[in-house]
Amino acid sequence: CMNIVLIGYRGTGKSVISRILADTLHCQHYGIDEEIIRKAGRSILEIVEQEGWGRFREIERKVVEEVATKARNSVIDCGGGVVLDERNVRDLRCNSKIVLLISSLEKIVGRIKDTNRPPLKEGLSFEEEQRQVISERDPMYRAAADCIFDTTYLKPRQTATKIITHFKKKGWT
């Protein structure tokens, strides 16, 4: 039984595409960030503002462990920083194929500009922060990924269709 795990930076389409995949494949959907919010009883912004990114990553670690253990034939949508802990990647690899979604910086900035997300780095312009974090994480994303899809010029449904077609061709579904 195979899970599809979506990783990638904020604004690459993970949440929307993961839901389309789960609907199309008639399977369970897990949103790691949603599970964190449920477990913590407050928003990610509140967790980070009150206790910092370190605490958020601890909760994320527990949630990834739980979801990776129970998920079967599911679609798992991960927060952008899940790859920062290699234990997360190791857990998610079990019974799963990891799909990396990428997009141009311009598209990412356009998609996330008005969302209420805590800054990852202080003292940088919004765009500079995104550029820096993406370049730091890119090698980790690529090392974790079984396949990569660029969402820059595609609608979410088109990307989902491409992922399913790829999986069928590889005999992964």
Phi, psi and omega per residue, in radians:
C1 nan 2.255 -2.950
M2 -2.009 2.267 3.010
N3 -1.668 2.664 2.979
I4 -1.909 2.107 -3.130
V5 -1.923 2.218 3.096
L6 -1.794 2.199 3.063
I7 -2.174 2.932 3.117
G8 2.486 2.997 -3.075
Y9 -1.268 2.846 3.033
R10 -0.889 2.453 3.017
G11 1.391 0.184 3.089
T12 -1.577 -0.124 3.060
G13 1.872 0.194 -3.043
K14 -0.980 -0.842 -3.070
S15 -1.099 -0.885 -3.101
V16 -1.129 -0.833 -3.085
I17 -1.154 -0.659 3.141
S18 -1.108 -0.649 3.113
R19 -1.182 -0.736 3.108
I20 -1.081 -0.770 3.120
L21 -1.044 -0.828 -3.120
A22 -1.088 -0.737 3.111
D23 -1.111 -0.826 -3.083
T24 -1.146 -0.695 -3.104
L25 -1.569 0.015 -3.133
H26 0.893 0.951 3.139
C27 -2.353 3.015 -3.113
Q28 -1.181 2.551 3.103
H29 -2.105 2.285 3.034
Y30 -2.097 2.198 3.011
G31 -1.847 1.969 -3.076
I32 -1.018 -0.795 3.139
D33 -1.075 -0.712 3.114
E34 -1.099 -0.706 3.120
E35 -1.136 -0.649 3.108
I36 -1.107 -0.787 -3.137
I37 -1.071 -0.747 3.133
R38 -1.097 -0.836 -3.109
K39 -1.113 -0.757 -3.072
A40 -1.446 -0.327 -3.116
G41 1.218 0.387 3.078
R42 -2.788 2.961 -3.070
S43 -1.273 2.842 3.100
I44 -1.097 -0.713 3.098
L45 -0.987 -0.780 3.131
E46 -1.140 -0.753 3.119
I47 -1.011 -0.871 -3.083
V48 -1.155 -0.745 3.140
E49 -1.150 -0.679 -3.068
Q50 -1.445 -0.659 -2.997
E51 -2.240 -0.069 3.076
G52 1.563 2.926 -3.115
W53 -1.149 -0.570 -3.126
G54 -1.021 -0.795 3.124
R55 -1.135 -0.731 3.101
F56 -0.996 -0.790 -3.119
R57 -1.116 -0.579 3.094
E58 -1.133 -0.780 3.124
I59 -1.140 -0.745 3.127
E60 -1.016 -0.737 -3.131
R61 -1.030 -0.823 3.131
K62 -1.083 -0.763 -3.118
V63 -1.123 -0.768 3.122
V64 -1.041 -0.775 3.131
E65 -1.020 -0.823 3.137
E66 -1.094 -0.877 -3.085
V67 -1.121 -0.766 -3.133
A68 -1.081 -0.539 -3.135
T69 -1.299 -0.695 -3.036
K70 -1.687 -0.342 -3.052
A71 -1.228 2.264 3.070
R72 -2.370 2.231 -3.082
N73 0.836 0.862 -3.074
S74 -2.125 2.927 2.990
V75 -1.912 2.237 -3.102
I76 -2.066 2.149 -3.118
D77 -1.840 2.063 -3.041
C78 -1.802 2.619 3.012
G79 -1.155 2.773 -3.054
G80 -1.018 -0.483 -3.062
G81 -1.700 0.167 -3.061
V82 -1.032 -0.507 -3.099
V83 -1.322 -0.154 -3.115
L84 -1.178 -0.376 3.088
D85 -1.961 1.998 -3.051
E86 -1.146 -0.350 3.072
R87 -1.147 -0.599 3.078
N88 -1.076 -0.817 -3.122
V89 -1.085 -0.764 3.138
R90 -1.049 -0.817 3.136
D91 -1.103 -0.771 -3.084
L92 -1.191 -0.473 3.117
R93 -1.130 -0.497 -3.111
C94 -1.085 2.227 3.130
N95 0.909 0.464 -3.078
S96 -2.428 2.720 2.906
K97 -1.933 2.335 -3.086
I98 -1.751 2.119 -3.119
V99 -1.846 2.142 3.083
L100 -1.680 2.207 3.022
L101 -1.771 2.276 3.099
I102 -2.156 2.842 3.116
S103 -2.787 2.841 3.119
S104 -1.209 2.660 3.130
L105 -0.998 -0.727 -3.130
E106 -1.027 -0.817 -3.131
K107 -1.114 -0.775 -3.139
I108 -1.046 -0.850 -3.128
V109 -1.051 -0.750 3.113
G110 -1.085 -0.660 -3.091
R111 -1.337 -0.539 -3.014
I112 -1.914 -0.045 -3.021
K113 -0.890 -0.766 -3.038
D114 -1.739 0.219 3.139
T115 -1.497 2.654 -3.080
N116 -1.563 1.330 -3.100
R117 -2.028 2.470 -3.133
P118 -1.222 2.493 3.110
P119 -1.112 2.552 3.119
L120 -1.585 -0.450 3.111
K121 -2.407 2.458 -3.138
E122 -1.600 2.733 2.982
G123 1.307 0.321 3.082
L124 -2.158 2.706 3.023
S125 -1.152 2.762 -3.096
F126 -0.922 -0.880 -3.087
E127 -1.146 -0.714 -3.141
E128 -1.100 -0.708 3.106
E129 -1.036 -0.824 -3.115
Q130 -1.094 -0.808 -3.113
R131 -1.005 -0.798 -3.083
Q132 -1.141 -0.821 -3.098
V133 -1.161 -0.709 3.113
I134 -1.051 -0.790 -3.096
S135 -1.183 -0.562 3.082
E136 -1.200 -0.687 -3.043
R137 -1.485 -0.383 -3.018
D138 -0.888 -0.823 3.128
P139 -1.079 -0.609 3.133
M140 -1.208 -0.748 3.086
Y141 -1.011 -0.851 -3.060
R142 -1.172 -0.616 3.117
A143 -1.154 -0.565 -3.088
A144 -1.444 -0.397 -2.919
A145 -1.424 2.433 2.967
D146 -1.515 -0.486 3.094
C147 -2.732 2.783 -3.030
I148 -2.269 2.353 3.085
F149 -2.251 2.308 3.134
D150 -1.625 2.102 -3.074
T151 -1.698 0.096 -3.026
T152 -0.917 -0.868 -3.023
Y153 -1.929 0.212 -3.107
L154 -1.956 2.581 2.980
K155 -1.323 2.660 -3.113
P156 -0.870 -0.739 -3.118
R157 -1.117 -0.624 3.117
Q158 -1.147 -0.729 3.116
T159 -1.118 -0.776 3.130
A160 -1.014 -0.769 3.125
T161 -1.081 -0.759 3.108
K162 -1.052 -0.730 -3.133
I163 -1.114 -0.822 -3.128
I164 -1.083 -0.773 3.120
T165 -1.039 -0.779 3.122
H166 -1.049 -0.806 -3.140
F167 -1.095 -0.713 3.134
K168 -1.127 -0.787 -3.138
K169 -1.025 -0.702 -3.129
K170 -1.395 -0.157 -3.090
G171 1.275 0.511 -3.098
W172 -1.573 -0.293 -3.083
T173 -1.660 nan nan
